[in-house]
Amino acid sequence: MIVMTLFAIAGCERKEFVLPPGDKAAGKQEFLELKCNSCHSVTDQVEHAPLTPGAIHVELGGTVSRVKTYDDLITSIINPSHRLSRGTNLMTTTPEGQSRMPVYNEIMSVQQLIDITSFLEPTYQVWVPPYAVYQYP
Ligand code: HEC
């Protein structure tokens, strides 16, 4: 019993994975080839190119209040409904509460995933809200 508990704890601790470094320029190219820009612009890098008028537009990159880690981005790409950054609303989610982002797992190679993530990661900047200490008389 104790041994099993220890295994369970050890299992939870190690969840990170490490992928080889990607090629940012190739990632940008693949982002365009896979038409990710039909729903996304990327701050200062890629314009939104909707395929139909009124299509979804979610900006990637730019200033965020919390670090977008490599793992966050990979998760968003291979499992789009895992965590919805905009909550449920009919622009970005279906009435069943699933992300409207298609699942690319059958189309995208692992190399493309690595390159696209390397391209997107540095486009995010973290903004830390100013910290005010209030003095009460
Ligand atoms: C049909 C529209 C559509 C296409 C095409 C699409 N996405 Fe998305 N994507 C979305 C929507 C909608 C969300 C936001 C869901 C949410 O988190 O609320 C999203 C979220 C994301 C996020 C997380 C953003 C964040 O702020 O957390 C990443 C990263 C992302 N997409 C990458 C990609 C990549 C890479 C491709 C191309 C392989 C792609 N998307 C293609 C609709 C799309």
Backbone and ligand atoms as CSV (ligand in chain L), in Angstrom:
chain,resi,resn,atom,element,x,y,z
A,1,MET,N,N,0.838,-1.214,0.000
A,1,MET,CA,C,0.000,0.000,0.000
A,1,MET,C,C,0.874,1.266,0.000
A,2,ILE,N,N,1.870,1.244,0.937
A,2,ILE,CA,C,2.767,2.408,1.009
A,2,ILE,C,C,3.531,2.533,-0.313
A,3,VAL,N,N,3.988,1.389,-0.837
A,3,VAL,CA,C,4.753,1.430,-2.083
A,3,VAL,C,C,3.891,2.025,-3.198
A,4,MET,N,N,2.635,1.593,-3.247
A,4,MET,CA,C,1.754,2.118,-4.303
A,4,MET,C,C,1.567,3.621,-4.173
A,5,THR,N,N,1.434,4.073,-2.926
A,5,THR,CA,C,1.252,5.512,-2.714
A,5,THR,C,C,2.492,6.265,-3.199
A,6,LEU,N,N,3.662,5.702,-2.886
A,6,LEU,CA,C,4.893,6.367,-3.313
A,6,LEU,C,C,4.958,6.444,-4.837
A,7,PHE,N,N,4.578,5.371,-5.493
A,7,PHE,CA,C,4.583,5.387,-6.961
A,7,PHE,C,C,3.633,6.445,-7.487
A,8,ALA,N,N,2.470,6.535,-6.835
A,8,ALA,CA,C,1.469,7.504,-7.276
A,8,ALA,C,C,2.042,8.917,-7.150
A,9,ILE,N,N,2.736,9.185,-6.041
A,9,ILE,CA,C,3.298,10.528,-5.839
A,9,ILE,C,C,4.395,10.782,-6.876
A,10,ALA,N,N,5.293,9.793,-7.047
A,10,ALA,CA,C,6.393,9.963,-8.000
A,10,ALA,C,C,5.815,10.187,-9.400
A,11,GLY,N,N,4.763,9.464,-9.739
A,11,GLY,CA,C,4.140,9.583,-11.056
A,11,GLY,C,C,3.617,10.980,-11.299
A,12,CYS,N,N,3.084,11.639,-10.262
A,12,CYS,CA,C,2.532,12.978,-10.440
A,12,CYS,C,C,3.635,14.002,-10.632
A,13,GLU,N,N,4.761,13.764,-9.971
A,13,GLU,CA,C,5.819,14.771,-10.009
A,13,GLU,C,C,6.370,14.978,-11.403
A,14,ARG,N,N,6.568,13.894,-12.138
A,14,ARG,CA,C,7.251,14.025,-13.415
A,14,ARG,C,C,6.264,13.996,-14.563
A,15,LYS,N,N,5.834,15.192,-14.971
A,15,LYS,CA,C,4.878,15.232,-16.069
A,15,LYS,C,C,5.462,15.963,-17.265
A,16,GLU,N,N,6.580,16.640,-17.080
A,16,GLU,CA,C,7.100,17.439,-18.191
A,16,GLU,C,C,7.710,16.517,-19.256
A,17,PHE,N,N,7.798,17.013,-20.459
A,17,PHE,CA,C,8.454,16.270,-21.525
A,17,PHE,C,C,9.332,17.267,-22.258
A,18,VAL,N,N,10.345,16.782,-22.935
A,18,VAL,CA,C,11.272,17.685,-23.606
A,18,VAL,C,C,11.375,17.293,-25.072
A,19,LEU,N,N,11.067,18.233,-25.940
A,19,LEU,CA,C,11.147,17.971,-27.373
A,19,LEU,C,C,12.427,18.604,-27.910
A,20,PRO,N,N,12.924,18.128,-29.037
A,20,PRO,CA,C,14.126,18.753,-29.599
A,20,PRO,C,C,13.820,20.180,-30.061
A,21,PRO,N,N,14.845,21.030,-30.210
A,21,PRO,CA,C,14.592,22.412,-30.621
A,21,PRO,C,C,13.957,22.463,-32.010
A,22,GLY,N,N,13.095,23.460,-32.231
A,22,GLY,CA,C,12.417,23.578,-33.523
A,22,GLY,C,C,13.021,24.689,-34.358
A,23,ASP,N,N,12.532,24.807,-35.578
A,23,ASP,CA,C,12.998,25.822,-36.511
A,23,ASP,C,C,11.875,26.854,-36.662
A,24,LYS,N,N,12.138,28.067,-36.128
A,24,LYS,CA,C,11.092,29.102,-36.093
A,24,LYS,C,C,10.603,29.501,-37.486
A,25,ALA,N,N,11.578,29.674,-38.427
A,25,ALA,CA,C,11.194,30.126,-39.773
A,25,ALA,C,C,10.330,29.055,-40.448
A,26,ALA,N,N,10.713,27.801,-40.280
A,26,ALA,CA,C,9.908,26.711,-40.859
A,26,ALA,C,C,8.536,26.695,-40.185
A,27,GLY,N,N,8.497,26.981,-38.888
A,27,GLY,CA,C,7.232,26.994,-38.146
A,27,GLY,C,C,6.274,28.037,-38.689
A,28,LYS,N,N,6.806,29.210,-39.040
A,28,LYS,CA,C,5.957,30.274,-39.587
A,28,LYS,C,C,5.369,29.817,-40.930
A,29,GLN,N,N,6.229,29.211,-41.759
A,29,GLN,CA,C,5.812,28.699,-43.058
A,29,GLN,C,C,4.705,27.640,-42.904
A,30,GLU,N,N,4.918,26.727,-41.968
A,30,GLU,CA,C,3.943,25.643,-41.751
A,30,GLU,C,C,2.629,26.190,-41.196
A,31,PHE,N,N,2.725,27.223,-40.361
A,31,PHE,CA,C,1.531,27.878,-39.818
A,31,PHE,C,C,0.663,28.380,-40.970
A,32,LEU,N,N,1.330,28.955,-42.010
A,32,LEU,CA,C,0.596,29.470,-43.173
A,32,LEU,C,C,0.079,28.319,-44.040
A,33,GLU,N,N,0.932,27.299,-44.236
A,33,GLU,CA,C,0.522,26.163,-45.089
A,33,GLU,C,C,-0.670,25.416,-44.514
A,34,LEU,N,N,-0.711,25.265,-43.186
A,34,LEU,CA,C,-1.828,24.552,-42.556
A,34,LEU,C,C,-3.045,25.472,-42.381
A,35,LYS,N,N,-2.920,26.724,-42.844
A,35,LYS,CA,C,-3.998,27.713,-42.793
A,35,LYS,C,C,-4.470,28.021,-41.361
A,36,CYS,N,N,-3.544,27.980,-40.434
A,36,CYS,CA,C,-3.864,28.384,-39.059
A,36,CYS,C,C,-4.313,29.848,-39.077
A,37,ASN,N,N,-3.795,30.608,-40.077
A,37,ASN,CA,C,-4.144,32.032,-40.132
A,37,ASN,C,C,-5.554,32.277,-40.648
A,38,SER,N,N,-6.295,31.197,-41.005
A,38,SER,CA,C,-7.696,31.435,-41.353
A,38,SER,C,C,-8.497,31.779,-40.092
A,39,CYS,N,N,-7.983,31.424,-38.923
A,39,CYS,CA,C,-8.643,31.816,-37.662
A,39,CYS,C,C,-7.747,32.676,-36.769
A,40,HIS,N,N,-6.451,32.636,-37.004
A,40,HIS,CA,C,-5.524,33.316,-36.094
A,40,HIS,C,C,-4.656,34.347,-36.808
A,41,SER,N,N,-4.442,35.467,-36.146
A,41,SER,CA,C,-3.313,36.326,-36.511
A,41,SER,C,C,-2.258,36.062,-35.447
A,42,VAL,N,N,-1.015,36.429,-35.736
A,42,VAL,CA,C,0.044,36.318,-34.730
A,42,VAL,C,C,0.654,37.704,-34.612
A,43,THR,N,N,0.646,38.264,-33.418
A,43,THR,CA,C,1.112,39.632,-33.183
A,43,THR,C,C,2.411,39.940,-33.927
A,44,ASP,N,N,2.392,40.977,-34.759
A,44,ASP,CA,C,3.551,41.467,-35.523
A,44,ASP,C,C,4.149,40.455,-36.498
A,45,GLN,N,N,3.504,39.323,-36.720
A,45,GLN,CA,C,4.112,38.300,-37.569
A,45,GLN,C,C,3.217,37.846,-38.709
A,46,VAL,N,N,1.949,37.561,-38.405
A,46,VAL,CA,C,1.056,36.979,-39.416
A,46,VAL,C,C,-0.293,37.689,-39.354
A,47,GLU,N,N,-0.805,38.047,-40.537
A,47,GLU,CA,C,-2.138,38.669,-40.616
A,47,GLU,C,C,-3.223,37.609,-40.617
A,48,HIS,N,N,-4.393,37.965,-40.120
A,48,HIS,CA,C,-5.553,37.076,-40.184
A,48,HIS,C,C,-6.012,37.018,-41.644
A,49,ALA,N,N,-6.213,35.811,-42.170
A,49,ALA,CA,C,-6.681,35.658,-43.558
A,49,ALA,C,C,-7.914,34.765,-43.577
A,50,PRO,N,N,-9.090,35.323,-43.186
A,50,PRO,CA,C,-10.287,34.487,-43.085
A,50,PRO,C,C,-10.687,33.898,-44.433
A,51,LEU,N,N,-11.178,32.661,-44.425
A,51,LEU,CA,C,-11.614,32.015,-45.666
A,51,LEU,C,C,-13.047,32.412,-45.998
A,52,THR,N,N,-13.825,32.752,-44.958
A,52,THR,CA,C,-15.199,33.205,-45.182
A,52,THR,C,C,-15.405,34.474,-44.363
A,53,PRO,N,N,-16.280,35.382,-44.841
A,53,PRO,CA,C,-16.487,36.601,-44.060
A,53,PRO,C,C,-17.042,36.258,-42.678
A,54,GLY,N,N,-16.628,36.987,-41.682
A,54,GLY,CA,C,-17.130,36.757,-40.324
A,54,GLY,C,C,-16.539,35.534,-39.651
A,55,ALA,N,N,-15.430,34.999,-40.214
A,55,ALA,CA,C,-14.809,33.804,-39.619
A,55,ALA,C,C,-14.207,34.142,-38.247
A,56,ILE,N,N,-13.922,33.086,-37.496
A,56,ILE,CA,C,-13.320,33.245,-36.167
A,56,ILE,C,C,-12.013,34.030,-36.281
A,57,HIS,N,N,-11.781,34.902,-35.316
A,57,HIS,CA,C,-10.457,35.528,-35.216
A,57,HIS,C,C,-9.979,35.493,-33.776
A,58,VAL,N,N,-8.947,34.715,-33.526
A,58,VAL,CA,C,-8.324,34.668,-32.201
A,58,VAL,C,C,-6.864,35.057,-32.408
A,59,GLU,N,N,-6.442,36.120,-31.737
A,59,GLU,CA,C,-5.050,36.536,-31.898
A,59,GLU,C,C,-4.135,35.675,-31.032
A,60,LEU,N,N,-3.030,35.259,-31.598
A,60,LEU,CA,C,-2.020,34.525,-30.821
A,60,LEU,C,C,-0.848,35.469,-30.583
A,61,GLY,N,N,-0.109,35.255,-29.529
A,61,GLY,CA,C,1.027,36.119,-29.204
A,61,GLY,C,C,0.541,37.376,-28.513
A,62,GLY,N,N,1.439,38.339,-28.366
A,62,GLY,CA,C,1.074,39.590,-27.711
A,62,GLY,C,C,1.228,39.487,-26.204
A,63,THR,N,N,0.595,40.449,-25.533
A,63,THR,CA,C,0.810,40.556,-24.102
A,63,THR,C,C,-0.196,39.712,-23.338
A,64,VAL,N,N,0.282,38.880,-22.488
A,64,VAL,CA,C,-0.589,38.025,-21.665
A,64,VAL,C,C,-0.207,38.232,-20.198
A,65,SER,N,N,-1.125,37.934,-19.300
A,65,SER,CA,C,-0.823,38.219,-17.895
A,65,SER,C,C,-0.214,37.004,-17.194
A,66,ARG,N,N,-0.069,35.940,-17.925
A,66,ARG,CA,C,0.445,34.722,-17.322
A,66,ARG,C,C,1.334,34.053,-18.364
A,67,VAL,N,N,2.440,33.462,-17.943
A,67,VAL,CA,C,3.393,32.880,-18.887
A,67,VAL,C,C,2.720,31.783,-19.703
A,68,LYS,N,N,2.873,31.867,-21.026
A,68,LYS,CA,C,2.403,30.755,-21.871
A,68,LYS,C,C,3.611,29.875,-22.066
A,69,THR,N,N,3.615,28.743,-21.434
A,69,THR,CA,C,4.784,27.888,-21.569
A,69,THR,C,C,4.678,27.085,-22.853
A,70,TYR,N,N,5.806,26.516,-23.205
A,70,TYR,CA,C,5.891,25.598,-24.329
A,70,TYR,C,C,4.817,24.522,-24.178
A,71,ASP,N,N,4.699,23.992,-22.950
A,71,ASP,CA,C,3.716,22.924,-22.700
A,71,ASP,C,C,2.287,23.422,-22.909
A,72,ASP,N,N,2.006,24.676,-22.500
A,72,ASP,CA,C,0.657,25.233,-22.706
A,72,ASP,C,C,0.328,25.266,-24.197
A,73,LEU,N,N,1.318,25.716,-24.993
A,73,LEU,CA,C,1.059,25.870,-26.419
A,73,LEU,C,C,0.860,24.512,-27.080
A,74,ILE,N,N,1.728,23.557,-26.738
A,74,ILE,CA,C,1.590,22.211,-27.320
A,74,ILE,C,C,0.219,21.650,-26.958
A,75,THR,N,N,-0.188,21.818,-25.704
A,75,THR,CA,C,-1.493,21.293,-25.279
A,75,THR,C,C,-2.606,21.959,-26.084
A,76,SER,N,N,-2.521,23.278,-26.259
A,76,SER,CA,C,-3.582,23.974,-27.020
A,76,SER,C,C,-3.670,23.443,-28.446
A,77,ILE,N,N,-2.535,23.045,-29.015
A,77,ILE,CA,C,-2.553,22.608,-30.414
A,77,ILE,C,C,-3.030,21.152,-30.539
A,78,ILE,N,N,-2.557,20.270,-29.660
A,78,ILE,CA,C,-2.947,18.865,-29.858
A,78,ILE,C,C,-4.220,18.488,-29.117
A,79,ASN,N,N,-4.675,19.343,-28.213
A,79,ASN,CA,C,-5.878,19.026,-27.444
A,79,ASN,C,C,-6.653,20.325,-27.211
A,80,PRO,N,N,-7.199,20.913,-28.309
A,80,PRO,CA,C,-7.721,22.290,-28.228
A,80,PRO,C,C,-8.778,22.519,-27.145
A,81,SER,N,N,-9.556,21.503,-26.801
A,81,SER,CA,C,-10.621,21.750,-25.821
A,81,SER,C,C,-10.179,21.534,-24.378
A,82,HIS,N,N,-8.895,21.197,-24.175
A,82,HIS,CA,C,-8.438,20.889,-22.814
A,82,HIS,C,C,-8.636,22.061,-21.870
A,83,ARG,N,N,-8.173,23.234,-22.312
A,83,ARG,CA,C,-8.424,24.421,-21.495
A,83,ARG,C,C,-8.787,25.557,-22.432
A,84,LEU,N,N,-9.951,26.098,-22.245
A,84,LEU,CA,C,-10.404,27.150,-23.139
A,84,LEU,C,C,-9.966,28.485,-22.574
A,85,SER,N,N,-9.123,29.209,-23.344
A,85,SER,CA,C,-8.602,30.456,-22.777
A,85,SER,C,C,-9.680,31.534,-22.748
A,86,ARG,N,N,-10.712,31.377,-23.571
A,86,ARG,CA,C,-11.745,32.417,-23.595
A,86,ARG,C,C,-13.057,31.928,-22.987
A,87,GLY,N,N,-13.032,30.814,-22.298
A,87,GLY,CA,C,-14.257,30.279,-21.717
A,87,GLY,C,C,-15.200,29.842,-22.837
A,88,THR,N,N,-16.445,29.565,-22.492
A,88,THR,CA,C,-17.365,29.173,-23.559
A,88,THR,C,C,-18.101,30.405,-24.067
A,89,ASN,N,N,-18.059,30.599,-25.352
A,89,ASN,CA,C,-18.873,31.625,-25.998
A,89,ASN,C,C,-19.037,31.173,-27.432
A,90,LEU,N,N,-20.103,31.597,-28.097
A,90,LEU,CA,C,-20.419,30.985,-29.394
A,90,LEU,C,C,-19.456,31.372,-30.519
A,91,MET,N,N,-18.562,32.332,-30.250
A,91,MET,CA,C,-17.580,32.659,-31.286
A,91,MET,C,C,-16.486,31.588,-31.328
A,92,THR,N,N,-16.006,31.177,-30.161
A,92,THR,CA,C,-14.860,30.251,-30.152
A,92,THR,C,C,-15.213,28.824,-29.733
A,93,THR,N,N,-16.409,28.611,-29.196
A,93,THR,CA,C,-16.772,27.238,-28.798
A,93,THR,C,C,-18.124,26.839,-29.395
A,94,THR,N,N,-18.320,25.518,-29.512
A,94,THR,CA,C,-19.581,24.991,-30.035
A,94,THR,C,C,-20.632,25.050,-28.916
A,95,PRO,N,N,-21.926,24.852,-29.260
A,95,PRO,CA,C,-22.939,24.852,-28.188
A,95,PRO,C,C,-22.659,23.775,-27.138
A,96,GLU,N,N,-21.865,22.747,-27.490
A,96,GLU,CA,C,-21.526,21.693,-26.508
A,96,GLU,C,C,-20.307,22.073,-25.671
A,97,GLY,N,N,-19.766,23.264,-25.895
A,97,GLY,CA,C,-18.642,23.720,-25.077
A,97,GLY,C,C,-17.286,23.200,-25.532
A,98,GLN,N,N,-17.207,22.715,-26.787
A,98,GLN,CA,C,-15.913,22.276,-27.317
A,98,GLN,C,C,-15.285,23.417,-28.123
A,99,SER,N,N,-13.941,23.446,-28.156
A,99,SER,CA,C,-13.273,24.477,-28.950
A,99,SER,C,C,-13.634,24.318,-30.426
A,100,ARG,N,N,-13.777,25.428,-31.126
A,100,ARG,CA,C,-14.041,25.360,-32.566
A,100,ARG,C,C,-12.757,25.124,-33.350
A,101,MET,N,N,-11.652,25.047,-32.652
A,101,MET,CA,C,-10.398,24.775,-33.366
A,101,MET,C,C,-10.371,23.315,-33.802
A,102,PRO,N,N,-10.081,23.064,-35.098
A,102,PRO,CA,C,-10.049,21.663,-35.541
A,102,PRO,C,C,-8.893,20.912,-34.878
A,103,VAL,N,N,-9.035,19.599,-34.774
A,103,VAL,CA,C,-7.933,18.775,-34.254
A,103,VAL,C,C,-7.052,18.410,-35.446
A,104,TYR,N,N,-5.770,18.754,-35.346
A,104,TYR,CA,C,-4.846,18.567,-36.471
A,104,TYR,C,C,-4.024,17.293,-36.353
A,105,ASN,N,N,-4.322,16.483,-35.331
A,105,ASN,CA,C,-3.420,15.366,-35.019
A,105,ASN,C,C,-3.244,14.359,-36.158
A,106,GLU,N,N,-4.226,14.281,-37.042
A,106,GLU,CA,C,-4.098,13.334,-38.158
A,106,GLU,C,C,-3.336,13.964,-39.332
A,107,ILE,N,N,-3.181,15.290,-39.301
A,107,ILE,CA,C,-2.620,15.993,-40.464
A,107,ILE,C,C,-1.218,16.518,-40.163
A,108,MET,N,N,-1.016,16.983,-38.930
A,108,MET,CA,C,0.227,17.676,-38.596
A,108,MET,C,C,1.296,16.672,-38.171
A,109,SER,N,N,2.520,16.839,-38.683
A,109,SER,CA,C,3.592,15.939,-38.240
A,109,SER,C,C,4.134,16.448,-36.900
A,110,VAL,N,N,4.831,15.594,-36.202
A,110,VAL,CA,C,5.421,16.002,-34.928
A,110,VAL,C,C,6.438,17.116,-35.180
A,111,GLN,N,N,7.177,17.019,-36.296
A,111,GLN,CA,C,8.150,18.070,-36.618
A,111,GLN,C,C,7.446,19.411,-36.828
A,112,GLN,N,N,6.302,19.390,-37.494
A,112,GLN,CA,C,5.554,20.644,-37.701
A,112,GLN,C,C,5.095,21.214,-36.357
A,113,LEU,N,N,4.643,20.336,-35.469
A,113,LEU,CA,C,4.207,20.773,-34.136
A,113,LEU,C,C,5.364,21.455,-33.398
A,114,ILE,N,N,6.540,20.841,-33.471
A,114,ILE,CA,C,7.720,21.393,-32.787
A,114,ILE,C,C,8.080,22.760,-33.387
A,115,ASP,N,N,8.102,22.837,-34.718
A,115,ASP,CA,C,8.490,24.090,-35.372
A,115,ASP,C,C,7.467,25.196,-35.100
A,116,ILE,N,N,6.178,24.863,-35.202
A,116,ILE,CA,C,5.138,25.877,-34.992
A,116,ILE,C,C,5.196,26.389,-33.552
A,117,THR,N,N,5.413,25.484,-32.605
A,117,THR,CA,C,5.488,25.910,-31.203
A,117,THR,C,C,6.707,26.804,-30.981
A,118,SER,N,N,7.831,26.479,-31.612
A,118,SER,CA,C,9.029,27.330,-31.488
A,118,SER,C,C,8.784,28.702,-32.094
A,119,PHE,N,N,7.979,28.747,-33.142
A,119,PHE,CA,C,7.637,30.033,-33.765
A,119,PHE,C,C,6.718,30.850,-32.839
A,120,LEU,N,N,5.717,30.183,-32.244
A,120,LEU,CA,C,4.723,30.934,-31.455
A,120,LEU,C,C,5.246,31.378,-30.087
A,121,GLU,N,N,6.043,30.543,-29.459
A,121,GLU,CA,C,6.425,30.798,-28.063
A,121,GLU,C,C,7.003,32.203,-27.840
A,122,PRO,N,N,7.999,32.632,-28.638
A,122,PRO,CA,C,8.572,33.967,-28.358
A,122,PRO,C,C,7.664,35.133,-28.740
A,123,THR,N,N,6.487,34.870,-29.349
A,123,THR,CA,C,5.601,35.986,-29.702
A,123,THR,C,C,4.750,36.432,-28.505
A,124,TYR,N,N,4.842,35.705,-27.394
A,124,TYR,CA,C,4.096,36.092,-26.183
A,124,TYR,C,C,4.990,36.887,-25.239
A,125,GLN,N,N,4.457,37.986,-24.721
A,125,GLN,CA,C,5.162,38.730,-23.669
A,125,GLN,C,C,4.285,38.741,-22.424
A,126,VAL,N,N,4.928,38.583,-21.310
A,126,VAL,CA,C,4.138,38.569,-20.077
A,126,VAL,C,C,4.087,39.966,-19.486
A,127,TRP,N,N,2.896,40.389,-19.117
A,127,TRP,CA,C,2.725,41.684,-18.473
A,127,TRP,C,C,2.350,41.420,-17.018
A,128,VAL,N,N,3.150,41.964,-16.127
A,128,VAL,CA,C,2.854,41.762,-14.711
A,128,VAL,C,C,2.168,43.021,-14.195
A,129,PRO,N,N,0.967,42.905,-13.661
A,129,PRO,CA,C,0.272,44.109,-13.200
A,129,PRO,C,C,1.085,44.803,-12.107
A,130,PRO,N,N,1.083,46.154,-12.114
A,130,PRO,CA,C,1.839,46.844,-11.075
A,130,PRO,C,C,1.317,46.476,-9.688
A,131,TYR,N,N,2.234,46.350,-8.786
A,131,TYR,CA,C,1.888,45.885,-7.455
A,131,TYR,C,C,1.838,47.097,-6.539
A,132,ALA,N,N,0.696,47.394,-5.983
A,132,ALA,CA,C,0.584,48.578,-5.136
A,132,ALA,C,C,0.396,48.160,-3.677
A,133,VAL,N,N,1.144,48.792,-2.819
A,133,VAL,CA,C,0.964,48.521,-1.396
A,133,VAL,C,C,0.190,49.698,-0.812
A,134,TYR,N,N,-0.948,49.437,-0.269
A,134,TYR,CA,C,-1.738,50.524,0.300
A,134,TYR,C,C,-1.385,50.706,1.769
A,135,GLN,N,N,-1.119,51.952,2.107
A,135,GLN,CA,C,-0.790,52.261,3.501
A,135,GLN,C,C,-2.058,52.784,4.165
A,136,TYR,N,N,-2.469,52.151,5.210
A,136,TYR,CA,C,-3.653,52.646,5.917
A,136,TYR,C,C,-3.186,53.441,7.127
A,137,PRO,N,N,-3.726,54.636,7.275
A,137,PRO,CA,C,-3.267,55.478,8.380
A,137,PRO,C,C,-3.621,54.862,9.736
L,1,HEC,C1,C,-11.414,27.113,-37.415
L,1,HEC,C2,C,-10.632,28.018,-36.631
L,1,HEC,C3,C,-9.254,27.641,-36.150
L,1,HEC,C4,C,-8.183,27.172,-36.875
L,1,HEC,C5,C,-8.121,26.864,-38.353
L,1,HEC,C6,C,-7.075,27.059,-35.934
L,1,HEC,N1,N,-7.458,27.459,-34.689
L,1,HEC,FE1,FE,-6.263,27.638,-33.044
L,1,HEC,N2,N,-7.858,28.250,-31.958
L,1,HEC,C7,C,-9.136,28.455,-32.433
L,1,HEC,C8,C,-9.981,28.907,-31.355
L,1,HEC,C9,C,-11.460,29.244,-31.484
L,1,HEC,C10,C,-9.159,28.988,-30.211
L,1,HEC,C11,C,-9.542,29.475,-28.802
L,1,HEC,C12,C,-10.202,28.448,-27.972
L,1,HEC,C13,C,-10.174,28.906,-26.541
L,1,HEC,O1,O,-9.183,28.637,-25.892
L,1,HEC,O2,O,-11.125,29.535,-26.065
L,1,HEC,C14,C,-7.831,28.572,-30.616
L,1,HEC,C15,C,-6.753,28.529,-29.780
L,1,HEC,C16,C,-5.444,28.281,-30.168
L,1,HEC,C17,C,-4.301,28.362,-29.318
L,1,HEC,C18,C,-4.316,28.769,-27.840
L,1,HEC,C19,C,-4.446,30.249,-27.748
L,1,HEC,C20,C,-4.537,30.794,-26.362
L,1,HEC,O3,O,-4.624,32.021,-26.268
L,1,HEC,O4,O,-4.529,30.032,-25.393
L,1,HEC,C21,C,-3.198,28.047,-30.063
L,1,HEC,C22,C,-1.739,28.030,-29.627
L,1,HEC,C23,C,-3.676,27.742,-31.393
L,1,HEC,N3,N,-5.048,27.902,-31.427
L,1,HEC,C24,C,-2.879,27.370,-32.454
L,1,HEC,C25,C,-3.359,26.996,-33.706
L,1,HEC,C26,C,-2.528,26.444,-34.762
L,1,HEC,C27,C,-1.031,26.208,-34.659
L,1,HEC,C28,C,-3.345,26.206,-35.838
L,1,HEC,C29,C,-2.990,25.584,-37.160
L,1,HEC,C30,C,-2.358,24.295,-37.121
L,1,HEC,C31,C,-4.695,26.633,-35.447
L,1,HEC,N4,N,-4.654,27.089,-34.153
L,1,HEC,C32,C,-5.801,26.597,-36.285
L,1,HEC,C33,C,-9.560,28.283,-33.741
L,1,HEC,C34,C,-8.783,27.814,-34.773
